[in-house]
Amino acid sequence: MQWEPVIGLEIHVQLATKSKIFSGAANRFGAAANTQACAVDLGLPGALPVTNEAVLRMAVKFGLAVDATIAKRSVFARKNYFYPDLPKGYQISQYELPIVHDGRIRIELRDGAVKEVGITRAHLEEDAGKSMHEDFPGFTGIDLNRAGTPLIEIVSEPDMRAAGEAVAYMKKIHSLVRYLEISDGNMQEGSFRCDANVSIRPKGETKLGTRTETKNINSFRFVEQAINYEIHRQIAVVEAGNEVFQETLLFDPVKNETRPMRSKEEANDYRYFPDPDLPPVVIDNAYIETIRAQLPELPEQKRRRFMDDFGLSEYDSSYLTASKDTADYFETAVAATKGEAKLIANWIMSELSAALNRDNIDINVARVTAEMLAGLVNRIADNTVSNKIARQVFGAMWRGEGSADDIIEKQGLKQVTDTGEIEKSVDEVIAESGAQLEQYRNAPPEKQGKLVGYFVGQVMKKSRGKANPKQVNQLLSAKLKNLGRG
């Protein structure tokens, strides 16, 4: 039987506010344990929550960016459950009346296809604390710094049919919240994580199968691995004549497998009810339109502008705008050149990308800054160095040996553009290559072009790569053409 996976994601985005969602406690990562949790975060008697208006603005920004409906009236509820890192015994969230609902986002798949994924809702809530196990053998430590941290939970429709689609969707949301500047999206610090809901059904069936929920996945690679594993596991279970049970799972990246965390028979175990300490959130059209006017340029708009203003291809523009940091790097570099947009794009997508991947670092901490790359591209554009030598210079820049100009000067890498000097090398190579010259003379015209490559290589070798390749080709072609007649 052919099976169809059905996938939906619940993405938890930590909002970049200075203080927490319902208190004035600081909202920052890395503080000493239990130093950023106040009486409100702990739910101590007499401590009352007050909604942070900044989280409302951020939620509305997101809703507008995904063409969603912004609720004029939304309600905070208490989600009741017991866990050691939840000192109040409940989490304040939004349930029946979220602030954002019915949105949509377009994703680009690996085969170039475009797909629309629905966004059921995006609701505000507070985060719980964190249980610590590794530093307390036999015990569990509780750090409540994260309690009360503002989150927006983005719940997709079950519109995805493959792990690759889920990754594309997650990357698009990650890019969007960074563009909107509502989150730093740092996965290592837990600012951006997701739960993956997965089920299977026979192809052609419309009824949904029993789903499992894999919790707290914090990397694109792990999302793909966890979903693929869960799809194959569920198929194996059903084909063996057994049933898939609704349960909550964890993904073990070391073993590359999911394992049960707890059963989840009914979603209404949480006994939601409106929080009596928080009034409904009421906003009007003027509030929404003020925020709409403040929206930054979004990825789709930037992609179109890069195509129109810089003459880049759709592929190049999509690559450069997928990340706000990459787009910013590109524009900064182009501004420091005389309009060398295509050359800058090529270097970002090739040498820079390879170096970032090799060292596993982000572009915003690249060892070659946008201004440094522009300096190198300027030397390519004015024929100071060839592309081949430029790659050598880039490597030295990446190692911290200085700017492009410093390295070119210190290592004597300046390109030879003197026609007389290049012509001398061309004549020497032709004189030393009698057999190859004879082959060239005897070859049919359509094959002579390939034989020119040998002579070009020898001239470049003789000049130690410093001769201007364009001039070498021009001089060689003219001389060989004349010699070919003789």
N, C-alpha and C positions, 0 to 999 in steps of 0.2 A: 504494500500500500504506500502511496505517496503522501507525505505529511507536510503540512504548512505550519511554520512557527508563527505565533502571534506575540508581539513584543510591545510593551509600553514602559516608559521610564518615569521615575519620580526623581527629579534632580533637586538637591538641596543646595542653595546658594547662600553663603554667608554674606550679609550686606556690610558695606564698608562705612558704617557710621562710627562716630567717635565714641558714642555711649551705647548702652544696651537698649533693647527694644522697650522695656518697661521701667528702666531705672537709670540713674545717672552714673552707674559704675562704668569704668573704662572698657572699651571693646577693642582689645589689641592682643596679638598673639605673643607668646613667649614669656609672660610674667611668671614669677614664682608661684607655685601651686597655692590656690585658695587665698590669693591676695586681691582678686578682682571680683569678688562676689559680695554684694551688700545684703541688707536685711530683706529688700524687695525680691532679689533673685532667690533667696532662700525661703521666701514665703513665711517669714517670722510673723507672729501675732501683731496686728496693728499696722503692718507695712502694706501700703497700697500701691498697686502698679499705676503708672501713667504712660500712655502711648507716646512713643518718640515720633514726632511728626516727620522726621527725615526718612523713616522707613516707609511711610505712606507715599512720599514723593518718589522714592525709588521703585516701589511696586507699580505705581501709575506709569512711570517711565518705561518699565518693562512691558506693561500691558499695551501701551501705545505702539511700542516697537514691534509687537507681534500681532498687530491689528486685532486686538481683543476688545471685549466689552469691559469697561471700567464700571464697577458697581458704585452707584451713588450712596448706597448704604451697605456696609459690611459689618459683621459681628465677630467678636472674639469669643471662643468657647474654651471650656476646660476639658482636656482629654485625659481621662483618669486611668492611671496604671501605676503599679509599684515597680520601682527599680532603684538600686542604691544611689545612683547619681542624679536622681530626681527628688530632691528633698521635700518638695511641696506635696508629692503624691499625685500631681497632675501637671500637665504641660499646657500652657496657653497657646492655642492655635486658632485657625478659622476652619469651620466645618461646612455648614449648610449655606452660609452667605460669605463666600470669599471676595476679596477685593478685585480680582481679575478672573475672567472666565471666557471661554469660547474664542480662543485665539488660533493662529496658524503660523507655520513657518515653512519656508522652502529649503530643502536640503539638496546638495549635489552629491550623487553617488559615484562610485569609482569608475563606472562605465560611462560617465558623462551625463547620465539621465538625471532629471530633476523630479523630485517628489515633494508633495505637500504633506506635512504631519500636523494633525490637529493638537491644540493645547486645551485640555479640558478645563484647567483652572491653574491659577498661581496664587497661593494663599500665604499670608504672613504667619509666623510662629516664632516662639523662642526655642533655642537649643537647650538640650540637657547638659549636665556636667559630663565628666569623662572618667571612666573606670581605668585604673592603672594596674597592670598585672606584673610586668617584667621586673620592676624594682622591688617587689614585695613577695618573695618566695612563700607560697602557702597562704598568702593574704591578697586582698584587693584594696588598693588605695583609691581614694576618691578626690579628684581635683574639680572643684566647682567654678573655676574661672570661666568656663564656657557656658555655664548656666545663665540663661537670659540673653545670650548672643542672638541678634536678629537674623532670621532666615526668611527667604522666600522659597517655598516648595513649588516647583513647576511640574505639573502632572500632565503627561502626554496622553492622547488617545492611543488605543492599541493598534496603531496604524503601520507599525514596522514589521517586516517579514523576514529579516535576516540580521545577523549580528552587525554586519557592515553598515546597514542602514541606521542601527541604533548608535553606532560610533559617530556617523556623519551628523546625526541629530544632536548628540551630546557636544560635539565639537562646535556646531553652529550656535548652540545656546551659550557655550563657554565664550566664544568669540563675542557674542552679542552683549553679555553682561560686562565684559571688559570694555567694549566700545562705549557702553552707557555709563561706565565708571561707577557702577553700583556694587561691584565686587572686584577683589584682586584675582579671584579665580584660582588661588593657590591650592593645588590638590594635595601637595605634601603636608600642608598645614590644616587640611580639612575644610577649606573655604568652599570647595566645590566637590560634591560627591553625589552618588546616585544609587537608587534601588532599582533593580531590573525585574519587571514582571514578565514571566515567560510561560506560555502554554503552547500546546500543539493541537492540531485537528486535521482530519483527512482533507486533502485538497478538494475544493468545491463545497465543503461544508461551511455554513454561515454561523452555526452555534459555536460559542467559545468553549474551549476545553478548560479543565481545572488548572489554575495558574499557581506557580510558586513565586516567591519574592526573595531575590538575593540582595542582601542589605549592604549598604556602606561601601560601595566600590569606588575607589579614588584614583583610577587612571583609565585612559582610553583603551589601553592594551588589555587591562584586566576585565573591562566591560565586555570586550569582544570575546575573550577567552571564557569568561563565566557564562555568557549567553550560549556560546557554541556548545560548551560542555553540558549545560542544562537541556538544550534541545536534544542532543544525542542521548542523554540519560533518560529523558521522558519517552522518547521513541522506543528505547530498549525496554523500559518498564511496560509500556502498552503492548508492544509486540510479544512480550513474554506472557501476556494474558492477565497482567496486574493493573491496578489503578494508580494514577498519579494523585497524591494527596496534597491539599492546600497546606503549605507550610512556609515558614521563614527560614532562609538559608544564609550561610556565609560562604564566601569564596576563598579558598586556600590557594594563593598564587604559586606556592612552592610545589604542591601536589597537583596543581591545575585541576581542581575539582571543587564542587559545591558540597556542603554538608549541612545537615539540619541544625537549626538554632532553636526553634520552638514551633509547635503546631499553631495554626491560625485558622480555626474552624469558622469563626464568625467575626466579621469586621466590626460589629457593634459592641464588642467587649469593652470598648473604651468609655462607654456611657458619657458621650458628649452632652454638655448643656452650657448655655450662655454664661460667660463669666460675670458674676454679679458685681464685681469691682470695676469693670470696664464698660463704659457706655458704648453704644454702636458708633462706628466711624461714619460720619456723614460728610460727603464732599459734593461740590456743585460743578457745573460746566465751566465756570470761570477758573476754578482751581485746575481742572484738567487741561484747559486750553493754555493756561500759563505754563504748565509743564511741557505741553506739546511744543510750544514756541522755543523751549530751551533744549530740545532734543539735539544731540550732536549728529554729525554726518554718520550714517549707519553703513555697515559693510556693503550692501547692495548699491547704495548711492556712491560710495567711494569707488567701487569696482567700475561703475559706468563712467565716473569722472576720469579714472586712470586711463580708460580706453579712449575717451574723447580728448583729454588734455595732453596725454603723453603718447598717444598712438600705439598703445600696447595691445597685444592680443587678448582675447577673452581669457585664455588659459593663464597668461602672465598676470593679468589683473586679478583674477580669482585667487591665485597663489599669494600675491602680495597683500591682499586685503583680508585673507582668512584670519590673520592675527593683527590686532591693533598695533602691537609693537613692531611687527614687520612693516606695516604700512607707514608708520611714523619714521622708521629707519630709512625706508626708501625715499620718502619725500625730503627728509633732511639731507640725504646724500645727493639727490638730484639738484636741490637748491644750491649746493656747493660746487656744481659743475656748470658747464655752458650747455645745458639742455641734453645731457647724455643719459636720458631716461632708459632707453633700451639696453645700453651697456651696463648701467647700474643694475637693472632688473636681472640681466644675465648673470652677473657676478653674485648677486644675492641668492639666486636659485641654484647656483653651481658651487663655486668655491666656498662661499660663506656658509651655505646650508650644510655642505659636507663637513666643514670644520666644527660647526655647532653640534651636529649629530655625533661626530667622532668623540668630542669632549663632553657630550651630554649636558650642554648648557643652553640657556635661552638667549634670544637675540638681544634683549635689553642689557645683558652683561657680556656681550661679545667682546673678544679681545681686540678686534678691529672695529672701531667705532664708525658710524656713518660718515663722519667728516674724514676719517682716515681712508676709508674706501673711496670716497670722492677724490681725494688727493691722488690715489693710484689710478683711477679712471681718467683723471685729467692728463696724466703722463702717457696713458695709452692713446688718448684722443689727439695729443699733440705730437705723437710719434717719438716720444722720448724712449719708450720701451715697447716691445712687441707683446702680444698676448702671452706668449710662452714665457718670456722673461717676467712678465707681470705676475704670473702664478708663483714664480720663485720669490718675487718681492713680497707677495701676499703671505707666503709661508713665514718669511722673516718678520713681517709685521705681526703676525699671529703669535710668534715667539717672543714678542716684546722688544725687537731690535730697533724700533724707531719708526718714523714716518716713511712714506714711500720715497720722498726726495732724499732723506738721510741715507736710506739703504741703497738707492741707486747710485748716489755719490760715493759712499764708502766702498761699495763692491764693484764700482766701475761698470755698471750695467747699462749705461746709456746706449741707446740704439744708434747704429751707424746709418746715417741717411745721406752721406756724401756719395754722390753718383760715381765719381771717379774711383773711390776706394772699393765700392761694391763691384764696379765693372772689372777691376783688376782681379778680384776673387773669382768672378764669373769666368774670365778668360783662363785663369789657372785651372779651374775645375774642368773646363772643356778640354784643355790641353792634356790633362791627366786622365781623361776618360775616353780614350780612343774607341774601345770596344762598344761602349754604350752609345757613343756618337754614331757608330756604324749601324747599330740597331735602330737608332732613331731615324737615320736616313732611309733605311730599308723598310721601315714600318709604314703601313697604310695611314693616311691622315687621321682616321678616327682613333688610332692607337697611339699616335705620337704624344697626345696630351698626357697620357699616363706615364710615359717615359720622361717627360719634363720633370716629374716629381723627384726622380733620382738626382738630377742635377741641382734642383732646389735644395734638397737635403744636404748635398755635399757642400754647397755654398754656405748654408747656415752653419754647418759643422765647422767649416774653415773660419767663419767669423765668430765662433763660439756663441751662436744664437743672437748676435747683436745686429746683424744686418736687417734692414727693413724688408720683411717678406714680400710686400707689394712691389717694391722696387726690384727685388731679386727676380720675381716672376716676370716682370715687364722686360728687364734686360735679357734674361735667359730666352724668353719666348722670341724676342726680336733676333737675337744672335743665332739661335738654333734654326729658326725659319730660314735665315740667309744661308747657313751652313748646309741645311737640308737640300737646298737647290744645287749645291756644288757637289 
